[in-house]
Every structure is written in structure tokens, then in C-alpha cells.
Amino acid sequence: MPKNKEVPFAAMIIPWAWIIGNKNSWNEINRFTGKMWFFGGIAIVLTVFCQSIAFVFIDMTLIILMIVIPIIYAYGLKRKV
């Protein structure tokens, strides 16, 4: 995802339309999101090998963070521009 062009079906789609018209914001947000999903996915895969129920909550927290942090990042970019 870090090198995708502006196509809505292969990118982080945020409900607000401020990034659609700005290619720099689109690229910056999706590169950040791609790196976040990559490393978050590795962390989730590594927790599969643990047998504790606590790791279910860790996985859910990671998934929520992987969704929420890029949205906050996009909003911060909008405020900066």
C-alpha cells in the first residue's frame, strides 16, 4: 500500500472528503497507514503463538489502534494544511 496510486479501492478511505482532492495528503496518509498495517499485522501474527487469553485483548487493541491512529493522523494533516 505505501506505493499505490490514488484509487479508492486499494487505500485507506476516511469518511471525510478532505484527502480526495489533495494528492500529497492522499499519498502521505496512505504511506503512513500502509506502514502501520504492516507492522501491526506482524505484531498480531506474533501474538498467535502465545496461549494466554490476554493476547486476544492485545490483538483487539492493536486492530483498533491500526484503524484509529491513521484517522487521527489524517485529521491532523487537514488541520496543518
C-alpha positions in Angstrom: 0.0 0.0 0.0 2.8 2.5 0.5 3.3 2.9 -3.3 -0.3 2.8 -4.5 -1.7 5.5 -6.7 -4.9 7.3 -5.9 -7.5 4.6 -6.3 -10.3 4.3 -3.7 -10.5 0.5 -3.5 -6.8 0.0 -2.5 -6.3 2.7 0.1 -7.3 3.9 3.5 -10.7 5.5 2.9 -11.7 8.1 5.6 -15.3 9.3 5.7 -14.2 12.9 5.3 -13.5 14.1 1.8 -10.6 16.4 2.5 -7.9 14.0 1.3 -9.6 13.1 -2.0 -8.7 16.3 -3.8 -5.1 16.6 -2.4 -2.7 14.1 -3.9 0.1 14.9 -1.4 -2.2 14.3 1.6 -3.6 11.1 -0.1 0.0 9.8 -0.5 1.2 10.8 2.9 -1.8 9.3 4.7 -1.7 6.0 2.8 2.0 5.6 3.2 1.7 6.1 6.9 -1.3 3.7 7.0 0.5 1.1 5.0 3.5 1.0 7.3 1.2 0.9 10.3 -0.8 -2.0 9.0 2.3 -3.9 8.0 3.9 -3.7 11.5 0.6 -4.1 13.2 0.0 -7.2 11.2 3.4 -8.6 12.2 2.6 -7.9 15.8 -0.7 -9.7 15.5 0.9 -12.7 13.9 3.4 -12.9 16.6 0.7 -13.0 19.3 -0.8 -16.1 17.7 1.9 -18.2 19.2 1.0 -17.1 22.8 -1.5 -19.2 24.6 -2.9 -16.6 27.1 -6.4 -15.1 26.8 -4.8 -11.7 27.4 -3.4 -11.8 23.9 -6.9 -11.7 22.5 -7.3 -8.3 24.1 -3.9 -7.2 22.9 -4.9 -8.2 19.3 -8.2 -6.3 19.5 -6.3 -3.2 20.9 -3.8 -3.4 18.0 -6.6 -3.7 15.4 -8.4 -0.7 16.9 -5.2 1.4 17.0 -4.5 0.4 13.4 -7.8 1.9 12.4 -8.0 5.0 14.7 -4.4 6.3 14.5 -4.5 6.9 10.7 -7.8 8.7 11.1 -6.3 11.0 13.7 -3.2 11.4 11.6 -5.4 12.4 8.6 -7.3 14.9 10.7 -4.0 16.4 11.9 -2.8 16.8 8.3 -6.0 18.5 7.4 -5.6 21.0 10.2 -2.0 21.6 9.2 -2.9 22.3 5.5 
